[in-house]
């Protein structure tokens, strides 16, 4: 039995990934060294993180993605504005916002229910679409966290762009010393009912 780390996500177009890199660059220039930044090419919109998965389940996960994605027509997403989880004052994850129609939350919820039927735990928080730019180090000092909070409160990152979501992808994640490498395992087009 082989185990692989996986997640289900919406891939972003390369020009938008570049703009996200530029937005991260603006924040980096403001003394936020205590953040582990995500490379632009690795930024995606996660619908469901599955974690370590038995490779024998990949086909069943792909069937869930297909069943839940095909009935949904392509839709537009807008990206912009910076924020943090759990809050701007106590940042742990730095993100860029996603403005989306309700169909996105419906898709994430349907995929969550479908993967639960395969034995994966359900999400315990409501779906909150965002693009992770970086994670604050657990070793960050209180002063560094306060500095990051101040940078985020003062940040003016407007709309970075929009794009049409037309597919959902199951990715493999291989953790490497220079950062994770994401490999598509299965992609399903939206609105692709026979």
N, C-alpha and C positions, 0 to 999 in steps of 0.2 A: 504494500500500500504506500502510495506516494502522497505527501501532503503539500499543498501550495497555498500561499497567502493570496486572497482574492477580494475584490470589491466590484460593485456594479455602479457605473457612472455615465455621465454625459461628457464626452470629450469636447474640448474647446477648439475653435479654429486658431491656427498659428498666429494670425495678426492680433487676436485678442490676448493670447498668451504673452506676446511681446509687450502689449500695453500693461498687462499685469506685472511683468518684470519691471517696467518703467515706474509703475506706482510703488512697487516695493523699493525701488531705488530711491524715491523721494523720502520714504520713511527711514531707509538705512542711513541716509545722509544726516539724519537728525539723531545720531548717537544711540541707535537701538541695537547695540552689539549683543545684547542678551537674548536675541531672537534667532532661532534656527529657521532660515528662510527656505521656502519651497522654490525650486527652479521653475521658471515660467512654463517650460515644456512639460512639467509634471502637474500643473494645476488643472483640476477637473472638477466637475460638480458631482459629488458623491450622492448616490441614491440609497445605497445600502452597503455597509462594510460587512463582509462575511468572515474575515479572518482566515485562520488555518482551515483548509477544506480538503477532505479526501478527494483525490483526483477522480475517483469513480463517480462523484456527485456532479461533475462539471456538466455532463449532458442534461441532467435533471434541472440544474440551475438555468441552463440555456433555454430549456423548454418553458420555464417560468417566465424568463425575460421575454421570450417570443409571445407567449400567451397574453402577457400584460401590456406589451408595447405595440403590437400590431393593430389593436383597435383604435389607438390614439393617433390623431392627425398631427403632422409637424406643427410646432408653435414657436413663437418668438420669446427670447429672453433678453433682458437689459442688464448690464453690469455696471456698477459704480458705487461710490461711497465706501468709506472704511469704517470698521467697527471691531469689536473684540468680544470674545466669550470669556468668562461669564458676564463681564461688564467692561466698559471703557476704563473705569477706575481700578479694576483688578484684572488686567488682561492676562490670559493664558494662551488664547489663540487669536491671532490677528487675521481679519478677513476682509474681503471685498464683497459688498452686497449683490444680491441677485433679485431683480424684480421679474416676477413670472406670473402667468395666469394660473388659476386654481388647478388646472390640469396637471401641472408639475407635481404638486403635493399629492394629487390623486394617484399619479403614476408611482411615486415613491411608496405610498401606502399600499398599493396593490402588489408591488414587488416585495414589500415587507411581509404581507400576508402570505404571498406565494412561497417565499423562502421559509417562513415558519412551518409550512406544511412539509418541508424537507428536514425539519429538525433544528433550524437556526432560531436563535432567540429573537423575539420581536423587539422593536424599538420602544424604549420607555419614555422618550421625549418626542414632542411634536416635531415634524419635519421643518427645518429652518434652512432654506437654501442659501448657501454662501460658498465662496471660493477661498480656501485657506492660503494666506500669503506666508504665514510663519507661525511658529510656536515659541512661546516664551520659555526659556530654559528653567527647569526646576531649581537650578542653582542660582538663579538671578537674585541679587540682593534686593531688599525692600526699596533702596534708592533707585536701582535700575528699573524695577517694576513701576515706581512712581514716575520716572523719566519717560518710560514707554507710554504710560497712561497720558502724560502731558502731550507727547508728540501726537498721539491718536486724537486727543481732544482738539488739538490745533490743526490737524490735517484737513486739507480741503482737496479731496479726491472726488471729482465730479464723475459724470457718466463716461465710462471707458469704451463703450460700444454695445452693440446688440448682435444677435445672430439667431438663425433658425435652427431649432433642435429637430433633427430628423432621424436620429438613431440613439440606441442605448447599447453600451458595451460592457461586457464582463472582462475585467482586467486581472492579470496576474501581477503581483507585486513582489519583486526580489530586492531585498534590502542589501545594499552594497556599501562599502566604506565611503564612497563619494556621493551617496544618496540613493534612493530607491530607483529601480528600473521597472517601468510599467509596460506590460506586453498584452495586447488585446488577445483574448481567447475566443470570444464570440461577439458578434455585432448583429443587432436586429434593427431593421429600418422601421420607423414609425409609419402608421397608416398603410401597412403592406398586407392588408387582408386580401385573400384570393378573390 
